[in-house]
């Protein structure tokens, strides 16, 4: 198990988004972009995969401690922090329920633009001209 696997598992277990991880890392003055984070979470055979170094994981763990527990001067309850994170989440697993159709609703049909007189009389094939290098006698 490498650092990338540990980082992925912590991200899933704590239900963290990339922007939240960036904010957590800023608690220990460690700056990283979302693109760099995305490279850590890619599969190993992806061309943009980047191996997570010890320094990144160490800083994330230290920042996570501060994020969950707080500092000595300003302690926090980790359970309350985790509950607040869960409340901010939008539920992704809502089942789709279509609106019930009423008797008044008709199925939507495709209505093309009305054709003019010129378009009605001409076939689209009549407009095609073949140019194969010979001069026509027109």
C-alpha positions, 0 to 999 in steps of 0.5 A, a space after each residue: 500500500 503506497 501513499 496514494 492508496 492511503 490518501 484515497 482511503 482517507 478521502 473516501 472515509 472522511 467524504 472530503 472533496 478536493 476543495 476541502 482537502 485544499 482548505 485543510 492543507 492550508 491550515 499547515 501553510 501547505 499550498 497545493 492545487 486541485 489539479 495536483 490533487 487530482 493527479 494523486 487520485 488517478 489510476 496508476 496507468 493514467 498518463 497524468 498520474 503522480 505519486 504522492 510523496 511523503 511530505 504531502 501525506 505528512 502535511 495532510 495528516 498534520 492538517 487533518 488533526 488540526 481540522 478535526 481536533 483543533 489547536 490547544 488554544 481552540 480545541 474542537 470536538 471531532 464528532 461535531 466537525 464530521 457531522 458538519 461535513 456530512 450536513 454540507 454534502 448534497 445527497 447524490 443517491 436520490 432516486 429519479 422519479 419522473 413527474 406523473 403524466 396527466 391526460 392533458 399532456 401530449 407527447 412532444 413531437 418534432 416540428 421542423 420549420 415550415 417549407 417555402 414553395 421553392 423548397 417543396 418543389 425541389 428535391 435536395 438531390 437536384 441541387 448536387 453538382 458533380 465536378 469530376 474534371 470534365 467541362 459540361 456544355 451548359 
